Amino acid sequence: MKTRTALSALVAATLITTSFAAIAQGQQQGGRGQQGGQQGGQQYQQQRQAERSATQERAQDRERVQTREQDRARVHQQDGTGTPAGQAKGAGNGIYGGNLMTVEERNQYRQQLGGLKTEQERSQFQAQHREQMQLRAKEKGVAAEVTGE
């Protein structure tokens, strides 16, 4: 408790000393004439304007990032529509048994799935693929997982 009181007194004394020093410095600069005060005011205004601009730029950057993230989320929520360029329809949902496939097999799967025109064709292709992956999983003695890769 004594330490807190002593610390508080020390902080208060430091603040008072700093305040007096600032006042004395202001009075010394006041003797330089009105022109010095105007230059200081202009510099202050310029600094404030620069700070405002920086704050606005940071806010705009945050808005751009947020908008970009919302757009990405919307694209991934859509089924089959609005898929990003170069990505097969349905590819954003992952590949069943992808952990049992090579990179070439996954790429071929995506290419074949993306080339199908109707949802019925895609469903049939995915069902056939699922059966193949279940057989492969039994042969290897591991579980087939849906991979986002």
C-alpha positions, 0 to 999 in steps of 0.5 A, a space after each residue: 500500500 505504501 509502495 502504491 502511494 509513493 508511486 502515485 506521488 512520484 507520478 504526480 510530481 513527474 506530471 507537474 514537472 513536465 507540465 511546468 516545463 511545457 509551459 515554460 517552453 511555450 512562453 519562450 517560443 511565444 517570444 519569437 513572434 506570431 510567425 513561429 506560432 503560425 508555423 507550428 499550427 500549420 505543422 500540427 494541422 498537416 500532421 493531423 491531416 496525414 493521420 486522418 488520411 492514414 486512418 481512412 486508408 486503413 479503414 478502406 483496406 479493412 473494407 476491401 479485405 472484408 468484401 473479398 472474404 464475403 465474395 469468396 464465401 458466397 462463391 463456395 456456398 453456391 452449388 455448381 454456379 459461380 465456380 471460380 475459373 479453372 475449377 470443376 463444378 463440385 470440386 469445391 466440395 472435396 473428393 471422396 477417397 482423395 486420400 487414396 488417389 494420386 495427384 494425377 488421379 485427383 486432377 483427372 477426376 476434377 477434369 472429368 467431373 467438370 466436363 459433365 453437363 448435367 447434374 444427373 451425369 455428375 451424380 452418376 459419375 460421383 456414385 461410380 467413383 464412390 464405389 471404386 474408392 470404397 473397394 480401394 479402401 477395403 483393399 488397403 484397409 484404410 478409411 476413405 476420406 473426403 479431401 479438399 485437395 
